[in-house]
Amino acid sequence: MVAYEDFAKLDLRVARVLEAQPVEGSNKLLRLLVDIGIEKRQIIAGLAKFYRPEDVIGRNIVIIANLDYRKLAGLESQGMLLAAGDEEIVILTTEKEIAPGTKVG
């Protein structure tokens, strides 16, 4: 169990994918440029086996915006997108159009 206070520390936001491209030297990673309302950020995600870059551009996704930045394949990932699945990964998206930066919770 996680205390509500710990869960409340997560900054979950809607982000719009502006750009997507494969990460050179990796068959698993995509580099995403996302708009989170107040700024644009780079997110490195293990989606390449499940999504082509052109399939994610323009989508609204849900990200953790206040996660410590982390280097993946030599690139800085400035957040983490939410996805579900084991055999097949599915990105969590919004049902309707909503502004980038909208808080989730």
Secondary structure in CASP SS format (residue, H / E / C, confidence):
PFRMAT SS
TARGET T0000
AUTHOR 0000-0000-0000
METHOD secondary structure of the structure
MODEL  1
M C 1.00
V C 1.00
A C 1.00
Y H 1.00
E H 1.00
D H 1.00
F H 1.00
A C 1.00
K C 1.00
L C 1.00
D C 1.00
L E 1.00
R E 1.00
V E 1.00
A E 1.00
R E 1.00
V E 1.00
L E 1.00
E E 1.00
A E 1.00
Q E 1.00
P E 1.00
V C 1.00
E C 1.00
G C 1.00
S C 1.00
N C 1.00
K C 1.00
L C 1.00
L E 1.00
R E 1.00
L E 1.00
L E 1.00
V E 1.00
D E 1.00
I C 1.00
G C 1.00
I C 1.00
E C 1.00
K E 1.00
R E 1.00
Q E 1.00
I E 1.00
I E 1.00
A E 1.00
G C 1.00
L C 1.00
A C 1.00
K C 1.00
F C 1.00
Y C 1.00
R C 1.00
P H 1.00
E H 1.00
D H 1.00
V H 1.00
I C 1.00
G C 1.00
R C 1.00
N E 1.00
I E 1.00
V E 1.00
I E 1.00
I E 1.00
A C 1.00
N C 1.00
L C 1.00
D C 1.00
Y C 1.00
R E 1.00
K E 1.00
L E 1.00
A C 1.00
G C 1.00
L E 1.00
E E 1.00
S E 1.00
Q C 1.00
G C 1.00
M E 1.00
L E 1.00
L C 1.00
A E 1.00
A E 1.00
G C 1.00
D C 1.00
E C 1.00
E C 1.00
I C 1.00
V E 1.00
I E 1.00
L C 1.00
T E 1.00
T C 1.00
E C 1.00
K C 1.00
E C 1.00
I C 1.00
A C 1.00
P C 1.00
G C 1.00
T C 1.00
K E 1.00
V C 1.00
G C 1.00
END
